[in-house]
């Protein structure tokens, strides 16, 4: 009897131990589930990064932005038509540095000038530089040792003539050369190419120094249908512009495809004066940018891959 009691007691102790272990196993939380994501790889981009890389949306009063290519300054002091090939710096753009506050005014000009047509050769003599815009001067327009060919713009030689193509309709696009000018007259002889409608060609002046990390300047643009505008580019990222002369028709611009026009931009202090084929067509006063580099501008609007030909570029440095 005593032996049976001992067995019963041992059985009860064993059952009590098993019951206690079962309770402890139920109260212990399960181990965390292993993530299926690859370590170090984001499964979703942050909103800020996604918004920065998204395609730009249309601006109600301005063209869409486009990254720019900035050419490096060669080592020589004065420009020549066969400058040393320049290296490019790609164009991530930031807000411009603080500028002198300014107000712009558009000064109407008469359609018929009084006296002789404007001719900087007569007024200022021989230009400081003449760029024939052919194979002898492509060093002024190279990027990383070659002519630029980006998502937005291409500069190339065809039959020994420099051509400029805007690749994305509705995007303002420009490419700076290297000289920095303060007071000057810049002249561009140009063939409008196979343009239609509002396709634009022209110049950007008083842009930033190479490597500044920002883009700004004054855009002077003629359209295929005979309009002109003067616009201040305040920033490329975010894209911000100010219309100094809103687009308007001029009888002095040759209209249509394959037409030749001469664009003169005279910059003296805060005054910019624009001439078309020797006729004054616009004048503005603005002190935001008082010196800087110049470049070629293109914007296809009604033509995909709009291309024009800059035939000759020259500039005169004016007495201060």
Order of alpha helices (4+ residues) and beta strands (2+ residues): alpha-alpha-beta-beta-beta-alpha-beta-beta-beta-beta-beta-beta-beta-beta-beta-beta-beta-beta-beta-beta-beta-beta
